[in-house]
Amino acid sequence: MKKNLLPIGLLLATALVACPSTPVNSSTKDDLVIPPSGTTASEAQLNTAIEQVQRNANAAFEAVRASSNAAINEFKIPSVPKDPLSPQPPMVRTGSSIEFLQALGFFMPKTVTLQASTESFTLLPTGILDCTVSPCTNAASDDVIYRWKDGTKLGEAIIDWNGNTDGVASDPIKAFTGEYSNSQGTLQRFFTQLPTKARAKVTFDNKVVVEAKIDITYAAKTGEAGIFIANPICSMGYCSIFPLPLFSETAKVAVTVKKADGTAFATLNLDENVNAVGGPSLKMDAVLNNDVVRKIGFNAKFGGTISKDTAGYWKDFVFNGDTSVNASVLDGTKLTAVSGKINTVIRNVSGGLESVMIAPSSISHDGKLVTFAGKLDDANKNCVAGEGVTINFADSQKTLEQYSISKGTPTCK
């Protein structure tokens, strides 16, 4: 089975759900996931829909970019100057580009050496940097606090690493990121500090600009008390050192970005649980309130269980069927929606993915609907999967393979 089986098999969903990849922010409520509906589309109408969604995605991205730039100007949020050595750089927000570069350096994570130089522990950045005076002053803190001013207006950015500003505190944990033996044969081990409950807020001129909440739990490293795993994904013997909320045991993220009048410009909620009943789940909802209101809903349930090795890292995912993905994008009055379901996953003798049975699934855009189902594989070995998946148009039927090739996917035969 070729590596491109799954990406090609999800061609339609990827094309029509392009909008969620834009940097829009959210609000996780299941009612934002709207099911596909409408009259059956022709192939030409599907092609037009894909092009329209791509244009909408670009428009949404431009709207976010333009609004972000407007917010930076309106709230005087510090931004990296294009020329940090220039005495008057193009984007000075805090009185001096040198002050902002000082802030970047001040809040860099710090690494300490433990256990007779055999362990390195990278700590979360902390401290208070006050640039409302010149030169900036600093002080110790277990949080990140950065203050600036524009004229008489004051700005403040706070990251509360243990969440004690929002109820009961939950301290950051020590997470293992990797190890290796140096040239002398000494084992070097690396750890990083990660938050379990973080709260962030940016204010300017007594107005809240951004608020964020993050709650995360991590897998314990087997056999090491008090040590957790930063990222449980390993490949070819290498375990990623970059912690990602989507690969933690559970993660809840909520972000709100506000306009000058106090109304929400964008909201984002994300809820992930790899140990959910029936299999890992991921929910995400977003609302962007700009020139038009854009709403995004995503809800996925992966039927099966994650098996782990003796240290606690992910080893494999064992499907038990009933994997479903539901997503929708409401762009003003235009609705794009996907509902897909997988019944069976078949592996080859070496454990690789051989085929996927797709139950009746559907995609719709602006009242036009396409349904598809069948066995997703590459039985004829032409490197384009989908000869067993049938797409039903109003005027014809095509296999996913035929449709992919007609859209320019190359074969290897």
Contacts in CASP RR format, 6 or more apart in sequence:
PFRMAT RR
TARGET T0000
AUTHOR 0000-0000-0000
METHOD contacts of the structure
MODEL  1
MKKNLLPIGLLLATALVACPSTPVNSSTKDDLVIPPSGTTASEAQLNTAI
EQVQRNANAAFEAVRASSNAAINEFKIPSVPKDPLSPQPPMVRTGSSIEF
LQALGFFMPKTVTLQASTESFTLLPTGILDCTVSPCTNAASDDVIYRWKD
GTKLGEAIIDWNGNTDGVASDPIKAFTGEYSNSQGTLQRFFTQLPTKARA
KVTFDNKVVVEAKIDITYAAKTGEAGIFIANPICSMGYCSIFPLPLFSET
AKVAVTVKKADGTAFATLNLDENVNAVGGPSLKMDAVLNNDVVRKIGFNA
KFGGTISKDTAGYWKDFVFNGDTSVNASVLDGTKLTAVSGKINTVIRNVS
GGLESVMIAPSSISHDGKLVTFAGKLDDANKNCVAGEGVTINFADSQKTL
EQYSISKGTPTCK
1 348 0 8 1.000
1 352 0 8 1.000
1 353 0 8 1.000
1 354 0 8 1.000
1 355 0 8 1.000
1 377 0 8 1.000
1 378 0 8 1.000
2 378 0 8 1.000
2 383 0 8 1.000
2 385 0 8 1.000
2 412 0 8 1.000
4 383 0 8 1.000
4 385 0 8 1.000
5 353 0 8 1.000
5 356 0 8 1.000
5 376 0 8 1.000
5 377 0 8 1.000
5 378 0 8 1.000
5 385 0 8 1.000
6 353 0 8 1.000
6 356 0 8 1.000
6 385 0 8 1.000
7 14 0 8 1.000
8 384 0 8 1.000
8 385 0 8 1.000
8 386 0 8 1.000
8 400 0 8 1.000
8 404 0 8 1.000
8 409 0 8 1.000
9 376 0 8 1.000
9 385 0 8 1.000
9 386 0 8 1.000
9 389 0 8 1.000
9 400 0 8 1.000
9 404 0 8 1.000
11 400 0 8 1.000
11 403 0 8 1.000
11 404 0 8 1.000
11 407 0 8 1.000
11 409 0 8 1.000
12 338 0 8 1.000
12 363 0 8 1.000
12 370 0 8 1.000
12 372 0 8 1.000
12 391 0 8 1.000
12 400 0 8 1.000
12 403 0 8 1.000
13 325 0 8 1.000
13 327 0 8 1.000
13 338 0 8 1.000
13 340 0 8 1.000
13 363 0 8 1.000
15 50 0 8 1.000
15 53 0 8 1.000
15 54 0 8 1.000
16 49 0 8 1.000
16 50 0 8 1.000
16 53 0 8 1.000
16 336 0 8 1.000
16 338 0 8 1.000
16 363 0 8 1.000
16 365 0 8 1.000
17 53 0 8 1.000
17 327 0 8 1.000
17 329 0 8 1.000
17 336 0 8 1.000
17 338 0 8 1.000
18 53 0 8 1.000
18 54 0 8 1.000
18 57 0 8 1.000
19 53 0 8 1.000
19 56 0 8 1.000
19 57 0 8 1.000
19 60 0 8 1.000
19 294 0 8 1.000
19 296 0 8 1.000
19 329 0 8 1.000
19 331 0 8 1.000
19 336 0 8 1.000
20 284 0 8 1.000
20 286 0 8 1.000
20 296 0 8 1.000
20 297 0 8 1.000
20 298 0 8 1.000
20 327 0 8 1.000
20 329 0 8 1.000
21 57 0 8 1.000
22 57 0 8 1.000
22 60 0 8 1.000
22 61 0 8 1.000
22 64 0 8 1.000
23 61 0 8 1.000
23 64 0 8 1.000
24 60 0 8 1.000
24 64 0 8 1.000
24 266 0 8 1.000
24 268 0 8 1.000
24 286 0 8 1.000
24 288 0 8 1.000
24 294 0 8 1.000
24 296 0 8 1.000
25 255 0 8 1.000
25 256 0 8 1.000
25 257 0 8 1.000
25 266 0 8 1.000
25 267 0 8 1.000
25 268 0 8 1.000
25 286 0 8 1.000
25 287 0 8 1.000
25 288 0 8 1.000
26 255 0 8 1.000
26 266 0 8 1.000
26 267 0 8 1.000
26 268 0 8 1.000
26 269 0 8 1.000
26 270 0 8 1.000
26 284 0 8 1.000
26 285 0 8 1.000
26 286 0 8 1.000
26 287 0 8 1.000
26 296 0 8 1.000
26 297 0 8 1.000
27 267 0 8 1.000
27 268 0 8 1.000
27 269 0 8 1.000
27 285 0 8 1.000
27 286 0 8 1.000
27 287 0 8 1.000
28 254 0 8 1.000
28 269 0 8 1.000
28 270 0 8 1.000
28 271 0 8 1.000
28 283 0 8 1.000
28 284 0 8 1.000
28 285 0 8 1.000
29 269 0 8 1.000
29 285 0 8 1.000
30 283 0 8 1.000
30 285 0 8 1.000
30 299 0 8 1.000
32 285 0 8 1.000
32 286 0 8 1.000
32 287 0 8 1.000
32 295 0 8 1.000
32 296 0 8 1.000
32 297 0 8 1.000
32 328 0 8 1.000
32 330 0 8 1.000
33 285 0 8 1.000
33 297 0 8 1.000
33 298 0 8 1.000
33 299 0 8 1.000
33 326 0 8 1.000
33 327 0 8 1.000
33 328 0 8 1.000
34 297 0 8 1.000
34 328 0 8 1.000
34 330 0 8 1.000
34 335 0 8 1.000
34 337 0 8 1.000
35 326 0 8 1.000
35 328 0 8 1.000
35 337 0 8 1.000
35 339 0 8 1.000
36 328 0 8 1.000
36 337 0 8 1.000
36 338 0 8 1.000
36 339 0 8 1.000
36 362 0 8 1.000
36 363 0 8 1.000
36 364 0 8 1.000
36 369 0 8 1.000
37 335 0 8 1.000
37 337 0 8 1.000
37 364 0 8 1.000
37 367 0 8 1.000
37 369 0 8 1.000
38 364 0 8 1.000
38 367 0 8 1.000
38 368 0 8 1.000
38 369 0 8 1.000
39 367 0 8 1.000
39 368 0 8 1.000
39 369 0 8 1.000
39 394 0 8 1.000
40 368 0 8 1.000
40 369 0 8 1.000
40 370 0 8 1.000
40 371 0 8 1.000
40 392 0 8 1.000
40 393 0 8 1.000
40 394 0 8 1.000
41 49 0 8 1.000
41 364 0 8 1.000
41 365 0 8 1.000
41 368 0 8 1.000
41 369 0 8 1.000
41 370 0 8 1.000
41 393 0 8 1.000
41 394 0 8 1.000
42 393 0 8 1.000
42 394 0 8 1.000
42 395 0 8 1.000
42 396 0 8 1.000
43 393 0 8 1.000
43 395 0 8 1.000
43 396 0 8 1.000
43 398 0 8 1.000
43 403 0 8 1.000
45 368 0 8 1.000
45 394 0 8 1.000
46 368 0 8 1.000
46 370 0 8 1.000
46 393 0 8 1.000
49 336 0 8 1.000
49 365 0 8 1.000
49 366 0 8 1.000
49 368 0 8 1.000
52 334 0 8 1.000
52 365 0 8 1.000
52 366 0 8 1.000
53 329 0 8 1.000
53 336 0 8 1.000
53 365 0 8 1.000
56 329 0 8 1.000
56 331 0 8 1.000
56 334 0 8 1.000
56 336 0 8 1.000
60 288 0 8 1.000
60 294 0 8 1.000
60 331 0 8 1.000
63 288 0 8 1.000
63 290 0 8 1.000
63 291 0 8 1.000
64 266 0 8 1.000
64 288 0 8 1.000
64 290 0 8 1.000
67 265 0 8 1.000
67 290 0 8 1.000
71 77 0 8 1.000
71 209 0 8 1.000
71 257 0 8 1.000
71 259 0 8 1.000
71 265 0 8 1.000
72 79 0 8 1.000
72 91 0 8 1.000
72 93 0 8 1.000
74 260 0 8 1.000
75 202 0 8 1.000
75 204 0 8 1.000
75 205 0 8 1.000
75 207 0 8 1.000
75 209 0 8 1.000
75 260 0 8 1.000
76 93 0 8 1.000
76 94 0 8 1.000
76 148 0 8 1.000
76 150 0 8 1.000
76 153 0 8 1.000
76 155 0 8 1.000
76 204 0 8 1.000
77 93 0 8 1.000
77 202 0 8 1.000
77 204 0 8 1.000
77 209 0 8 1.000
78 93 0 8 1.000
78 94 0 8 1.000
78 100 0 8 1.000
78 103 0 8 1.000
78 146 0 8 1.000
78 148 0 8 1.000
79 91 0 8 1.000
79 93 0 8 1.000
79 100 0 8 1.000
80 91 0 8 1.000
80 100 0 8 1.000
80 104 0 8 1.000
81 89 0 8 1.000
81 90 0 8 1.000
81 91 0 8 1.000
81 92 0 8 1.000
81 97 0 8 1.000
81 100 0 8 1.000
82 89 0 8 1.000
82 90 0 8 1.000
82 91 0 8 1.000
83 89 0 8 1.000
83 90 0 8 1.000
83 97 0 8 1.000
84 97 0 8 1.000
84 98 0 8 1.000
84 101 0 8 1.000
85 97 0 8 1.000
86 97 0 8 1.000
89 97 0 8 1.000
93 100 0 8 1.000
93 148 0 8 1.000
93 150 0 8 1.000
94 100 0 8 1.000
94 131 0 8 1.000
94 148 0 8 1.000
94 149 0 8 1.000
94 150 0 8 1.000
95 134 0 8 1.000
95 150 0 8 1.000
96 134 0 8 1.000
99 131 0 8 1.000
99 134 0 8 1.000
99 135 0 8 1.000
99 136 0 8 1.000
99 148 0 8 1.000
100 131 0 8 1.000
102 129 0 8 1.000
102 131 0 8 1.000
102 136 0 8 1.000
103 129 0 8 1.000
103 131 0 8 1.000
103 136 0 8 1.000
103 146 0 8 1.000
106 127 0 8 1.000
106 129 0 8 1.000
106 138 0 8 1.000
107 125 0 8 1.000
107 127 0 8 1.000
107 129 0 8 1.000
107 144 0 8 1.000
107 146 0 8 1.000
108 125 0 8 1.000
109 122 0 8 1.000
109 123 0 8 1.000
109 124 0 8 1.000
109 125 0 8 1.000
109 192 0 8 1.000
110 122 0 8 1.000
110 123 0 8 1.000
110 125 0 8 1.000
111 120 0 8 1.000
111 121 0 8 1.000
111 122 0 8 1.000
111 123 0 8 1.000
112 120 0 8 1.000
112 121 0 8 1.000
112 123 0 8 1.000
113 119 0 8 1.000
113 120 0 8 1.000
113 121 0 8 1.000
114 120 0 8 1.000
114 121 0 8 1.000
115 189 0 8 1.000
118 186 0 8 1.000
118 187 0 8 1.000
118 188 0 8 1.000
118 189 0 8 1.000
119 188 0 8 1.000
119 189 0 8 1.000
119 190 0 8 1.000
119 191 0 8 1.000
120 188 0 8 1.000
120 189 0 8 1.000
120 190 0 8 1.000
120 191 0 8 1.000
121 174 0 8 1.000
121 191 0 8 1.000
121 192 0 8 1.000
121 193 0 8 1.000
122 190 0 8 1.000
122 191 0 8 1.000
122 192 0 8 1.000
122 193 0 8 1.000
123 193 0 8 1.000
124 161 0 8 1.000
124 172 0 8 1.000
124 193 0 8 1.000
124 194 0 8 1.000
124 195 0 8 1.000
125 144 0 8 1.000
126 140 0 8 1.000
126 141 0 8 1.000
126 142 0 8 1.000
126 143 0 8 1.000
126 144 0 8 1.000
126 161 0 8 1.000
127 138 0 8 1.000
127 139 0 8 1.000
127 140 0 8 1.000
127 141 0 8 1.000
127 142 0 8 1.000
127 143 0 8 1.000
127 144 0 8 1.000
127 145 0 8 1.000
128 138 0 8 1.000
128 139 0 8 1.000
128 140 0 8 1.000
128 141 0 8 1.000
128 143 0 8 1.000
128 145 0 8 1.000
128 146 0 8 1.000
128 147 0 8 1.000
129 136 0 8 1.000
129 137 0 8 1.000
129 138 0 8 1.000
129 145 0 8 1.000
129 146 0 8 1.000
129 147 0 8 1.000
130 136 0 8 1.000
130 137 0 8 1.000
130 138 0 8 1.000
130 139 0 8 1.000
130 147 0 8 1.000
131 146 0 8 1.000
131 147 0 8 1.000
131 148 0 8 1.000
131 149 0 8 1.000
132 147 0 8 1.000
132 148 0 8 1.000
132 149 0 8 1.000
132 154 0 8 1.000
132 155 0 8 1.000
142 161 0 8 1.000
142 162 0 8 1.000
143 158 0 8 1.000
143 159 0 8 1.000
143 160 0 8 1.000
143 161 0 8 1.000
144 157 0 8 1.000
144 158 0 8 1.000
144 159 0 8 1.000
144 161 0 8 1.000
145 156 0 8 1.000
145 157 0 8 1.000
145 158 0 8 1.000
146 156 0 8 1.000
146 157 0 8 1.000
146 158 0 8 1.000
147 154 0 8 1.000
147 155 0 8 1.000
147 156 0 8 1.000
147 157 0 8 1.000
148 154 0 8 1.000
148 155 0 8 1.000
148 156 0 8 1.000
149 155 0 8 1.000
153 204 0 8 1.000
153 205 0 8 1.000
154 204 0 8 1.000
154 205 0 8 1.000
155 202 0 8 1.000
155 203 0 8 1.000
155 204 0 8 1.000
155 205 0 8 1.000
156 202 0 8 1.000
156 203 0 8 1.000
156 204 0 8 1.000
157 200 0 8 1.000
157 201 0 8 1.000
157 202 0 8 1.000
158 165 0 8 1.000
158 199 0 8 1.000
158 200 0 8 1.000
158 201 0 8 1.000
158 202 0 8 1.000
159 198 0 8 1.000
159 199 0 8 1.000
159 200 0 8 1.000
160 166 0 8 1.000
160 198 0 8 1.000
160 199 0 8 1.000
160 200 0 8 1.000
161 172 0 8 1.000
161 195 0 8 1.000
161 198 0 8 1.000
162 169 0 8 1.000
162 170 0 8 1.000
162 171 0 8 1.000
162 172 0 8 1.000
162 195 0 8 1.000
162 197 0 8 1.000
162 198 0 8 1.000
163 169 0 8 1.000
163 170 0 8 1.000
163 197 0 8 1.000
163 198 0 8 1.000
163 199 0 8 1.000
165 199 0 8 1.000
166 197 0 8 1.000
166 199 0 8 1.000
166 213 0 8 1.000
169 197 0 8 1.000
170 196 0 8 1.000
170 197 0 8 1.000
170 215 0 8 1.000
171 196 0 8 1.000
172 193 0 8 1.000
172 194 0 8 1.000
172 195 0 8 1.000
172 196 0 8 1.000
173 193 0 8 1.000
173 194 0 8 1.000
173 196 0 8 1.000
173 218 0 8 1.000
173 226 0 8 1.000
173 228 0 8 1.000
174 191 0 8 1.000
174 192 0 8 1.000
174 193 0 8 1.000
174 226 0 8 1.000
174 227 0 8 1.000
174 228 0 8 1.000
175 191 0 8 1.000
175 192 0 8 1.000
175 193 0 8 1.000
175 194 0 8 1.000
175 218 0 8 1.000
175 227 0 8 1.000
175 228 0 8 1.000
175 229 0 8 1.000
175 230 0 8 1.000
175 243 0 8 1.000
176 189 0 8 1.000
176 190 0 8 1.000
176 191 0 8 1.000
176 221 0 8 1.000
176 224 0 8 1.000
176 227 0 8 1.000
176 228 0 8 1.000
176 229 0 8 1.000
176 230 0 8 1.000
177 190 0 8 1.000
177 191 0 8 1.000
177 192 0 8 1.000
177 230 0 8 1.000
177 231 0 8 1.000
177 239 0 8 1.000
177 241 0 8 1.000
178 189 0 8 1.000
178 190 0 8 1.000
178 239 0 8 1.000
178 241 0 8 1.000
179 187 0 8 1.000
179 188 0 8 1.000
179 189 0 8 1.000
179 190 0 8 1.000
180 187 0 8 1.000
180 188 0 8 1.000
181 187 0 8 1.000
181 188 0 8 1.000
182 188 0 8 1.000
190 241 0 8 1.000
191 227 0 8 1.000
192 230 0 8 1.000
192 241 0 8 1.000
192 243 0 8 1.000
194 216 0 8 1.000
194 218 0 8 1.000
194 228 0 8 1.000
194 230 0 8 1.000
194 243 0 8 1.000
195 214 0 8 1.000
195 216 0 8 1.000
196 215 0 8 1.000
196 216 0 8 1.000
196 217 0 8 1.000
196 218 0 8 1.000
197 214 0 8 1.000
197 215 0 8 1.000
197 216 0 8 1.000
198 212 0 8 1.000
198 213 0 8 1.000
198 214 0 8 1.000
199 212 0 8 1.000
199 213 0 8 1.000
199 214 0 8 1.000
200 210 0 8 1.000
200 211 0 8 1.000
200 212 0 8 1.000
200 213 0 8 1.000
200 214 0 8 1.000
201 208 0 8 1.000
201 210 0 8 1.000
201 211 0 8 1.000
201 212 0 8 1.000
202 208 0 8 1.000
202 209 0 8 1.000
202 210 0 8 1.000
202 211 0 8 1.000
203 209 0 8 1.000
207 258 0 8 1.000
207 260 0 8 1.000
207 262 0 8 1.000
208 258 0 8 1.000
208 262 0 8 1.000
209 257 0 8 1.000
209 258 0 8 1.000
210 255 0 8 1.000
210 256 0 8 1.000
210 257 0 8 1.000
210 258 0 8 1.000
211 255 0 8 1.000
211 256 0 8 1.000
211 258 0 8 1.000
212 253 0 8 1.000
212 254 0 8 1.000
212 255 0 8 1.000
212 256 0 8 1.000
213 252 0 8 1.000
213 253 0 8 1.000
213 254 0 8 1.000
213 255 0 8 1.000
214 245 0 8 1.000
214 251 0 8 1.000
214 252 0 8 1.000
214 253 0 8 1.000
214 254 0 8 1.000
215 250 0 8 1.000
215 251 0 8 1.000
215 252 0 8 1.000
216 245 0 8 1.000
216 248 0 8 1.000
216 250 0 8 1.000
216 251 0 8 1.000
216 252 0 8 1.000
217 248 0 8 1.000
217 249 0 8 1.000
217 250 0 8 1.000
217 251 0 8 1.000
218 228 0 8 1.000
218 229 0 8 1.000
218 230 0 8 1.000
218 248 0 8 1.000
218 249 0 8 1.000
219 228 0 8 1.000
219 229 0 8 1.000
219 232 0 8 1.000
219 248 0 8 1.000
219 249 0 8 1.000
219 308 0 8 1.000
219 312 0 8 1.000
220 226 0 8 1.000
220 227 0 8 1.000
220 228 0 8 1.000
220 229 0 8 1.000
220 312 0 8 1.000
221 227 0 8 1.000
221 228 0 8 1.000
221 229 0 8 1.000
221 311 0 8 1.000
221 312 0 8 1.000
222 310 0 8 1.000
222 311 0 8 1.000
222 312 0 8 1.000
229 311 0 8 1.000
229 312 0 8 1.000
229 313 0 8 1.000
230 240 0 8 1.000
230 241 0 8 1.000
230 242 0 8 1.000
230 243 0 8 1.000
231 239 0 8 1.000
231 240 0 8 1.000
231 241 0 8 1.000
231 242 0 8 1.000
231 243 0 8 1.000
231 244 0 8 1.000
231 247 0 8 1.000
232 239 0 8 1.000
232 247 0 8 1.000
232 308 0 8 1.000
232 312 0 8 1.000
232 313 0 8 1.000
232 314 0 8 1.000
233 239 0 8 1.000
233 240 0 8 1.000
233 244 0 8 1.000
233 247 0 8 1.000
233 313 0 8 1.000
233 314 0 8 1.000
234 240 0 8 1.000
234 313 0 8 1.000
234 314 0 8 1.000
239 313 0 8 1.000
245 251 0 8 1.000
245 253 0 8 1.000
245 270 0 8 1.000
245 272 0 8 1.000
246 272 0 8 1.000
246 282 0 8 1.000
247 274 0 8 1.000
247 314 0 8 1.000
248 272 0 8 1.000
248 274 0 8 1.000
249 273 0 8 1.000
249 274 0 8 1.000
249 275 0 8 1.000
250 272 0 8 1.000
250 273 0 8 1.000
250 274 0 8 1.000
250 275 0 8 1.000
251 270 0 8 1.000
251 271 0 8 1.000
251 272 0 8 1.000
252 269 0 8 1.000
252 270 0 8 1.000
252 271 0 8 1.000
252 272 0 8 1.000
253 268 0 8 1.000
253 269 0 8 1.000
253 270 0 8 1.000
253 271 0 8 1.000
254 267 0 8 1.000
254 268 0 8 1.000
254 269 0 8 1.000
254 270 0 8 1.000
255 266 0 8 1.000
255 267 0 8 1.000
255 268 0 8 1.000
255 269 0 8 1.000
256 264 0 8 1.000
256 266 0 8 1.000
256 267 0 8 1.000
256 268 0 8 1.000
257 264 0 8 1.000
257 265 0 8 1.000
257 266 0 8 1.000
257 267 0 8 1.000
258 264 0 8 1.000
258 265 0 8 1.000
259 265 0 8 1.000
263 289 0 8 1.000
264 287 0 8 1.000
264 289 0 8 1.000
265 288 0 8 1.000
265 289 0 8 1.000
265 290 0 8 1.000
266 286 0 8 1.000
266 287 0 8 1.000
266 288 0 8 1.000
266 289 0 8 1.000
267 286 0 8 1.000
267 287 0 8 1.000
268 284 0 8 1.000
268 285 0 8 1.000
268 286 0 8 1.000
269 283 0 8 1.000
269 284 0 8 1.000
269 285 0 8 1.000
269 286 0 8 1.000
270 282 0 8 1.000
270 283 0 8 1.000
270 284 0 8 1.000
271 281 0 8 1.000
271 282 0 8 1.000
271 283 0 8 1.000
271 284 0 8 1.000
272 280 0 8 1.000
272 281 0 8 1.000
272 282 0 8 1.000
272 283 0 8 1.000
273 280 0 8 1.000
273 281 0 8 1.000
274 280 0 8 1.000
274 306 0 8 1.000
276 301 0 8 1.000
278 301 0 8 1.000
278 303 0 8 1.000
278 304 0 8 1.000
278 305 0 8 1.000
278 320 0 8 1.000
279 301 0 8 1.000
279 302 0 8 1.000
279 303 0 8 1.000
279 304 0 8 1.000
279 305 0 8 1.000
280 301 0 8 1.000
280 302 0 8 1.000
280 303 0 8 1.000
280 304 0 8 1.000
280 306 0 8 1.000
281 299 0 8 1.000
281 300 0 8 1.000
281 301 0 8 1.000
281 302 0 8 1.000
282 298 0 8 1.000
282 299 0 8 1.000
282 300 0 8 1.000
283 298 0 8 1.000
283 299 0 8 1.000
283 300 0 8 1.000
284 296 0 8 1.000
284 297 0 8 1.000
284 298 0 8 1.000
285 295 0 8 1.000
285 296 0 8 1.000
285 297 0 8 1.000
285 298 0 8 1.000
286 294 0 8 1.000
286 295 0 8 1.000
286 296 0 8 1.000
286 297 0 8 1.000
287 293 0 8 1.000
287 294 0 8 1.000
287 295 0 8 1.000
287 296 0 8 1.000
288 294 0 8 1.000
288 295 0 8 1.000
292 331 0 8 1.000
292 332 0 8 1.000
293 330 0 8 1.000
293 332 0 8 1.000
294 329 0 8 1.000
294 330 0 8 1.000
294 331 0 8 1.000
294 332 0 8 1.000
295 328 0 8 1.000
295 329 0 8 1.000
295 330 0 8 1.000
296 327 0 8 1.000
296 328 0 8 1.000
296 329 0 8 1.000
296 330 0 8 1.000
297 327 0 8 1.000
297 328 0 8 1.000
297 329 0 8 1.000
298 325 0 8 1.000
298 326 0 8 1.000
298 327 0 8 1.000
299 325 0 8 1.000
299 326 0 8 1.000
299 327 0 8 1.000
300 323 0 8 1.000
300 324 0 8 1.000
300 325 0 8 1.000
300 326 0 8 1.000
301 322 0 8 1.000
301 323 0 8 1.000
301 324 0 8 1.000
302 317 0 8 1.000
302 323 0 8 1.000
303 319 0 8 1.000
303 320 0 8 1.000
303 321 0 8 1.000
303 322 0 8 1.000
303 323 0 8 1.000
304 317 0 8 1.000
304 318 0 8 1.000
304 319 0 8 1.000
304 320 0 8 1.000
304 321 0 8 1.000
304 323 0 8 1.000
305 317 0 8 1.000
305 318 0 8 1.000
305 320 0 8 1.000
306 314 0 8 1.000
306 315 0 8 1.000
306 316 0 8 1.000
306 317 0 8 1.000
306 318 0 8 1.000
307 314 0 8 1.000
307 315 0 8 1.000
307 316 0 8 1.000
307 317 0 8 1.000
307 318 0 8 1.000
308 314 0 8 1.000
308 315 0 8 1.000
309 315 0 8 1.000
319 342 0 8 1.000
319 344 0 8 1.000
319 345 0 8 1.000
321 342 0 8 1.000
321 343 0 8 1.000
321 344 0 8 1.000
321 345 0 8 1.000
322 341 0 8 1.000
322 342 0 8 1.000
322 343 0 8 1.000
323 341 0 8 1.000
323 342 0 8 1.000
323 345 0 8 1.000
324 339 0 8 1.000
324 340 0 8 1.000
324 341 0 8 1.000
324 342 0 8 1.000
325 338 0 8 1.000
325 339 0 8 1.000
325 340 0 8 1.000
325 341 0 8 1.000
326 337 0 8 1.000
326 338 0 8 1.000
326 339 0 8 1.000
326 340 0 8 1.000
327 337 0 8 1.000
327 338 0 8 1.000
328 335 0 8 1.000
328 336 0 8 1.000
328 337 0 8 1.000
328 338 0 8 1.000
329 335 0 8 1.000
329 336 0 8 1.000
329 337 0 8 1.000
334 365 0 8 1.000
334 366 0 8 1.000
335 364 0 8 1.000
335 365 0 8 1.000
335 366 0 8 1.000
335 367 0 8 1.000
336 363 0 8 1.000
336 364 0 8 1.000
336 365 0 8 1.000
336 366 0 8 1.000
337 363 0 8 1.000
337 364 0 8 1.000
337 365 0 8 1.000
338 361 0 8 1.000
338 362 0 8 1.000
338 363 0 8 1.000
339 361 0 8 1.000
339 362 0 8 1.000
339 363 0 8 1.000
340 358 0 8 1.000
340 359 0 8 1.000
340 361 0 8 1.000
340 362 0 8 1.000
341 358 0 8 1.000
341 359 0 8 1.000
341 360 0 8 1.000
341 361 0 8 1.000
342 356 0 8 1.000
342 357 0 8 1.000
342 358 0 8 1.000
342 359 0 8 1.000
343 357 0 8 1.000
343 358 0 8 1.000
343 359 0 8 1.000
344 356 0 8 1.000
344 357 0 8 1.000
345 353 0 8 1.000
345 355 0 8 1.000
345 356 0 8 1.000
345 357 0 8 1.000
346 354 0 8 1.000
346 355 0 8 1.000
346 356 0 8 1.000
346 357 0 8 1.000
347 353 0 8 1.000
347 354 0 8 1.000
348 354 0 8 1.000
354 377 0 8 1.000
355 375 0 8 1.000
355 376 0 8 1.000
355 377 0 8 1.000
356 375 0 8 1.000
356 376 0 8 1.000
356 377 0 8 1.000
357 374 0 8 1.000
357 375 0 8 1.000
357 376 0 8 1.000
358 372 0 8 1.000
358 373 0 8 1.000
358 374 0 8 1.000
358 375 0 8 1.000
358 376 0 8 1.000
358 389 0 8 1.000
359 373 0 8 1.000
360 371 0 8 1.000
360 372 0 8 1.000
360 373 0 8 1.000
361 371 0 8 1.000
361 372 0 8 1.000
361 373 0 8 1.000
362 369 0 8 1.000
362 370 0 8 1.000
362 371 0 8 1.000
362 372 0 8 1.000
363 369 0 8 1.000
363 370 0 8 1.000
363 372 0 8 1.000
364 370 0 8 1.000
370 391 0 8 1.000
370 392 0 8 1.000
370 393 0 8 1.000
371 391 0 8 1.000
371 392 0 8 1.000
372 389 0 8 1.000
372 390 0 8 1.000
372 391 0 8 1.000
372 392 0 8 1.000
372 400 0 8 1.000
373 389 0 8 1.000
373 390 0 8 1.000
374 388 0 8 1.000
374 389 0 8 1.000
374 390 0 8 1.000
375 386 0 8 1.000
375 388 0 8 1.000
375 389 0 8 1.000
376 385 0 8 1.000
376 386 0 8 1.000
376 388 0 8 1.000
376 389 0 8 1.000
376 400 0 8 1.000
377 385 0 8 1.000
377 386 0 8 1.000
377 387 0 8 1.000
377 388 0 8 1.000
378 384 0 8 1.000
378 385 0 8 1.000
378 386 0 8 1.000
378 387 0 8 1.000
379 387 0 8 1.000
379 388 0 8 1.000
380 387 0 8 1.000
380 413 0 8 1.000
381 412 0 8 1.000
381 413 0 8 1.000
382 401 0 8 1.000
382 411 0 8 1.000
382 412 0 8 1.000
382 413 0 8 1.000
383 410 0 8 1.000
383 411 0 8 1.000
383 412 0 8 1.000
383 413 0 8 1.000
384 401 0 8 1.000
384 404 0 8 1.000
384 405 0 8 1.000
384 409 0 8 1.000
384 410 0 8 1.000
384 411 0 8 1.000
385 400 0 8 1.000
385 401 0 8 1.000
385 404 0 8 1.000
386 399 0 8 1.000
386 400 0 8 1.000
386 401 0 8 1.000
386 404 0 8 1.000
387 399 0 8 1.000
387 400 0 8 1.000
387 401 0 8 1.000
387 402 0 8 1.000
388 399 0 8 1.000
388 400 0 8 1.000
388 401 0 8 1.000
389 399 0 8 1.000
389 400 0 8 1.000
389 401 0 8 1.000
390 397 0 8 1.000
390 398 0 8 1.000
390 399 0 8 1.000
390 400 0 8 1.000
391 397 0 8 1.000
391 398 0 8 1.000
391 399 0 8 1.000
391 400 0 8 1.000
391 403 0 8 1.000
398 406 0 8 1.000
405 411 0 8 1.000
END
